[in-house]
């Protein structure tokens, strides 16, 4: 009969591609990890892992098992958390993923208040701009801006974020202020790379609904919006920033909004989670807190005030 603890050990070895690293993560002797894998392979009658000189490699059977194993372990954890929640306040580890800019400018403000309200919850915050496999990477919830591409995820809308075309006064004094969209071609554009390395388009809409798409190769590109923000404040060029990043700079004069007669389509901001996973009380508490937090409400309002 399969031992659920052996499945936990296998998932950790598969995630780390190492018996030693898995043993450290589980705080177990390496010999215990090896015995767990041996028991599991004997019970299933197939080899799950191949050892090489550099790492542990999943066999085809191991790859299939890991895909199911993550869901199984998550479901067990959710069930325990859900049942335990009937007798206590939300508690346990909450794994959250978000873009670096949102983490720095928004979650750094919101999370201290969330942790104060729920002293039994611990948060592991993973920040970055690459797409994550929420199930495979063990993420409970993620903050996503823009359309939802993964149909295996469920989204709860948090709000709508305005975006602004802007530049620093020092840059505009040096290069001049563009008065039309076409004049942007004479300026240094800062942007994140588009799909396949192609330039990312800027879409503008005016009051009567006319839409103009601007596409020009950026002079400077980086996949980090926090770095783009600093480059712009330091006079590196013209770029587009979400309101939660740039509104304080616009108000205090560190950045200047350009072409105010043209708006850029706002971004939907959502909190997403795997569709096949029951929501624990901890996850529900986090979602409800974000949706009703005064700080989050002020975030959308602040952006709109400068629209």
Secondary structure as UniProt FT lines:
FT   HELIX           4..16
FT   HELIX           19..26
FT   HELIX           30..44
FT   STRAND          49..51
FT   STRAND          56..58
FT   HELIX           60..84
FT   TURN            85..87
FT   STRAND          92..98
FT   HELIX           100..102
FT   HELIX           103..107
FT   HELIX           108..117
FT   TURN            119..120
FT   STRAND          121..127
FT   TURN            134..138
FT   STRAND          141..145
FT   TURN            151..152
FT   STRAND          153..161
FT   STRAND          163..167
FT   HELIX           169..175
FT   HELIX           182..186
FT   STRAND          189..191
FT   HELIX           195..197
FT   STRAND          202..205
FT   TURN            207..208
FT   STRAND          211..214
FT   STRAND          220..221
FT   HELIX           225..233
FT   TURN            234..235
FT   STRAND          238..242
FT   HELIX           243..252
FT   STRAND          256..257
FT   TURN            260..261
FT   STRAND          267..274
FT   TURN            275..276
FT   HELIX           281..292
FT   HELIX           294..305
//
